[in-house]
Amino acid sequence: MKKTIIANLIFLLSITMAGQTVKSIGGVEDPARVGSVRIDSVKSLSGFMLEITYKSCKEILANNPNATNGIYTIDPDGDGGNDPFDCFCDMTTDGGGWTLVTVHSDDGQSNWTFNNRALFSNNTFIGNINQLNLDYKSPAMVQLNFHDILAVHAPSGVWAAYHDVGDGTSTLGSIIDNTPFPNCPSNATGYIMSAGTLSTNGTSLCNTDLYFNLGDYDGGSATNCSDITRNFYDGSYGPAWSVNVNNGCPGDDPGSNSSLGPGYRNQNTENSAVGFGWGISGNTGDAGTGTNYMKIFVR
């Protein structure tokens, strides 16, 4: 069920909210604010009930600490510009306030491929918000500026949060788009995990770092990683993790074994690693059925 934040208005000679006064209802003369939302930017007014659309799940939680996981309406750019849209919010993991941006699922579809890598940053949106075990992309991917990233794997339930990946002025789509491919850091380190249950213990993970557009080191140097002309080169596009497949760490064949679908070797195929799912042996659901998937959130 869609959840919205409703503020009660008491109509006397004026309306008082958040310690400020509004002298009229229609065509508000003295704007007030609820959180960072202006009362003169409300979406509907019925009786004495005011429906307010917040900019993100984080803002919803800040104004209603009792908000629970579910579908809400947000409007990242406020009045004007893009229309509000429904999104899924995780209000519990790592302090909550997470807005879902994508789902990458082993569901028999080929949406997240290398040849379709523009999907990470363009205005094409896919999937159904009521079927979040299948491939999905929310407008939030390209409209909501962020700081933190959360990756949640199913069916394992393993999750990893990465704080301060963004600076609050860019979307996840734009950061991926502006990261060169292949990305081959000389020290093979990425964004360090800030919180989570992801671990290298007993897994094929080289570390728990998050990468974007990670190249294929094949256990070699950054120079090796940069050479996309090598036979069987298998770099990734979008979020990925560093795994050891058969050539050692770091970053061995991330396209097929640690990406969220796009791999350079098989450019028209959505690979079924499901992020770190393959590395932790977590993809225990039946292949192609939408039971192995990863949700990516921002905050």
C-alpha positions in Angstrom: 0.0 0.0 0.0 1.3 3.4 -0.9 2.1 5.5 2.2 2.0 9.3 2.2 2.9 11.8 4.9 -0.3 13.6 6.0 -0.2 16.7 8.2 -3.4 17.7 10.0 -4.5 21.3 9.6 -6.5 23.1 12.2 -8.5 25.8 10.5 -9.3 28.7 12.8 -8.5 32.3 11.6 -5.2 31.0 10.2 -3.3 27.8 9.8 -0.3 27.1 12.0 2.3 24.5 11.2 5.9 23.9 12.3 5.6 27.2 14.3 4.8 29.3 11.2 1.5 30.7 10.1 -0.2 30.6 6.7 -3.0 33.1 6.2 -4.8 31.4 3.4 -5.3 27.9 2.1 -5.6 28.3 -1.7 -2.8 30.4 -3.2 -0.8 30.4 0.1 0.2 34.0 0.9 2.7 33.3 3.7 4.6 30.1 2.8 5.6 27.8 5.7 7.7 24.7 5.7 7.3 21.1 6.9 10.8 19.8 7.0 12.2 21.1 3.7 8.8 21.0 2.0 7.0 24.3 1.3 3.3 24.3 2.1 2.8 26.2 -1.1 4.1 23.2 -3.0 1.6 20.7 -1.7 0.0 18.3 -4.2 -3.5 18.2 -2.9 -5.8 19.7 -0.3 -9.0 18.0 0.8 -10.9 19.3 3.8 -8.4 20.0 6.5 -5.9 17.4 5.3 -2.7 18.4 3.6 -0.7 15.8 1.5 3.0 16.6 1.3 5.4 15.1 -1.1 9.0 14.8 0.2 12.1 14.7 -1.9 13.5 11.4 -0.7 13.0 8.4 1.6 15.6 10.0 3.9 13.5 13.2 4.1 10.3 11.2 4.8 12.1 9.3 7.7 13.4 12.6 9.1 9.9 14.0 9.3 8.3 10.7 10.4 10.7 8.5 12.5 8.0 5.8 12.7 7.8 5.4 8.9 8.1 1.8 7.8 9.4 0.0 4.7 7.1 0.4 1.8 6.1 2.4 -1.3 5.9 6.2 -1.0 5.7 9.1 -3.4 8.7 11.4 -3.7 9.6 14.5 -5.8 13.4 14.9 -5.8 13.4 18.3 -7.6 10.4 19.7 -5.9 7.8 21.9 -7.7 8.2 22.1 -11.4 10.6 20.0 -13.4 10.0 16.3 -13.2 6.8 14.8 -11.9 6.6 13.0 -8.5 6.8 9.2 -8.6 6.3 6.2 -6.4 9.4 4.6 -4.9 10.2 1.8 -2.5 11.8 2.9 0.8 13.9 0.9 3.2 13.4 2.6 6.5 15.3 0.1 8.7 18.7 -1.0 7.3 21.7 0.9 8.5 19.6 3.8 9.9 17.0 3.7 7.1 16.0 6.4 4.7 17.1 4.4 1.6 15.5 5.0 -1.8 15.5 2.1 -4.2 17.0 2.9 -7.5 17.5 -0.4 -9.3 16.9 -4.2 -9.1 19.2 -6.6 -10.9 17.6 -10.1 -11.2 18.3 -13.5 -12.6 14.8 -13.4 -14.1 15.4 -14.6 -17.7 15.4 -11.0 -19.0 18.4 -9.2 -20.6 17.9 -5.6 -19.6 21.2 -5.0 -17.8 23.8 -5.8 -20.5 27.0 -4.1 -21.6 25.5 -3.0 -24.9 22.6 -1.5 -23.0 24.8 0.1 -20.4 23.2 3.5 -21.1 20.3 2.2 -19.1 22.2 3.2 -15.9 22.1 6.9 -16.8 19.3 7.5 -19.4 15.7 8.3 -18.8 14.4 4.8 -19.7 12.7 3.2 -16.7 11.9 -0.5 -16.5 10.0 -3.0 -14.4 7.1 -2.8 -11.9 7.4 -1.4 -8.4 5.1 -4.2 -7.3 7.4 -6.9 -8.6 10.8 -6.0 -7.0 12.3 -9.4 -7.5 12.5 -8.7 -11.2 14.7 -6.2 -13.2 13.7 -2.6 -12.3 14.9 0.9 -12.7 13.4 3.9 -10.8 13.5 7.5 -11.9 15.4 8.0 -8.7 18.4 6.5 -10.4 18.8 9.7 -12.5 16.9 12.3 -10.4 17.9 11.8 -6.8 21.3 13.2 -5.7 22.9 11.0 -3.0 25.7 10.3 -0.6 25.4 6.6 0.4 24.8 3.3 -1.5 23.2 0.2 -0.1 23.3 -3.3 -1.9 21.0 -6.0 -0.6 21.2 -9.5 -2.0 18.4 -12.1 -2.1 17.8 -14.8 -1.2 20.8 -14.6 1.2 19.8 -11.4 2.9 23.5 -10.3 2.9 23.9 -6.5 2.6 26.6 -3.9 2.3 26.4 -0.1 2.8 29.0 2.4 1.4 28.8 5.9 2.9 30.0 9.1 1.2 30.3 7.6 -2.3 28.5 10.7 -3.6 28.7 14.3 -2.4 25.0 15.1 -2.6 25.3 16.9 -5.9 25.1 13.9 -8.3 22.9 11.0 -9.0 24.2 7.4 -9.1 23.5 7.3 -12.8 25.7 10.2 -13.5 28.6 8.9 -11.3 28.5 5.6 -13.2 28.3 7.4 -16.6 31.3 9.6 -15.6 33.5 6.7 -14.4 35.8 5.6 -17.3 35.6 2.0 -18.6 37.6 0.1 -17.8 38.2 1.4 -14.3 41.5 -0.1 -13.2 42.8 1.5 -9.9 46.5 0.8 -9.5 46.0 -0.4 -5.9 42.8 -2.3 -6.8 40.9 -0.7 -4.0 37.3 0.7 -4.3 34.8 2.3 -1.9 35.3 0.7 1.5 32.2 -0.9 3.1 30.9 1.2 6.0 28.4 -1.2 7.4 26.8 -4.6 6.5 26.9 -8.3 6.8 29.0 -8.9 3.7 32.3 -10.7 4.5 35.2 -12.3 2.7 35.3 -15.3 5.1 34.8 -18.5 3.2 34.0 -16.7 -0.1 35.5 -15.9 -3.4 35.6 -12.2 -2.7 38.9 -10.4 -2.7 37.5 -7.7 -0.4 34.2 -6.1 0.3 34.9 -2.9 -1.6 32.5 -1.5 -4.2 33.7 -0.6 -7.7 32.2 1.1 -10.7 33.0 -0.1 -14.2 35.7 -2.5 -12.9 38.1 -3.8 -15.5 39.4 -7.4 -15.7 42.7 -7.7 -13.9 42.9 -11.5 -14.3 45.1 -11.5 -11.3 47.5 -9.1 -13.0 48.4 -5.4 -12.9 46.4 -2.3 -13.7 48.1 -2.3 -17.1 46.7 -5.8 -17.7 43.3 -4.6 -16.5 43.3 -1.7 -19.0 44.0 -3.9 -22.1 40.5 -4.7 -23.4 42.1 -6.3 -26.5 43.2 -9.4 -24.4 41.5 -12.7 -25.2 38.5 -13.4 -23.0 38.7 -9.9 -21.4 35.7 -9.7 -19.1 35.4 -6.2 -17.5 32.2 -5.0 -15.9 30.0 -2.0 -16.2 28.1 -0.4 -13.3 28.5 -1.5 -9.7 30.7 -4.6 -9.2 32.9 -6.4 -6.6 36.3 -7.9 -6.8 36.4 -11.7 -7.0 38.8 -14.6 -7.6 37.6 -16.9 -10.3 40.6 -18.8 -11.6 43.4 -16.3 -12.0 43.6 -15.0 -8.4 42.8 -11.5 -7.0 42.1 -8.8 -7.7 39.2 -8.3 -10.1 39.1 -11.6 -12.0 36.4 -11.7 -14.7 34.1 -9.3 -12.9 31.8 -9.0 -15.9 30.6 -12.6 -15.6 31.1 -13.1 -11.9 30.6 -10.0 -9.8 28.7 -7.4 -11.9 25.0 -6.6 -11.8 24.6 -7.9 -15.4 26.8 -6.0 -17.9 30.0 -7.8 -19.0 32.4 -7.0 -21.8 32.9 -10.6 -22.9 29.3 -11.3 -23.6 27.9 -7.9 -24.4 24.3 -8.8 -25.3 23.9 -11.0 -22.2 22.8 -10.1 -18.7 25.2 -12.1 -16.6 23.7 -13.8 -13.6 26.3 -13.2 -10.9 23.9 -10.8 -9.2 26.7 -8.6 -7.8 28.5 -10.3 -4.9 25.9 -13.1 -5.0 28.2 -15.5 -6.9 31.2 -14.6 -4.7 29.4 -15.6 -1.5 27.7 -18.6 -3.1 24.5 -16.9 -2.3 22.6 -17.5 -5.5 20.7 -20.5 -4.2 17.5 -19.9 -6.0 16.5 -21.6 -9.3 18.2 -19.9 -12.3 16.0 -17.6 -14.4 13.1 -17.4 -11.9 13.7 -14.1 -10.3 14.7 -15.6 -6.9 18.4 -14.4 -7.1 18.5 -10.7 -7.3 20.1 -7.5 -5.8 18.5 -4.3 -4.8 20.5 -1.0 -5.0 19.4 1.9 -2.8 20.8 5.4 -2.4 20.5 7.9 0.5 
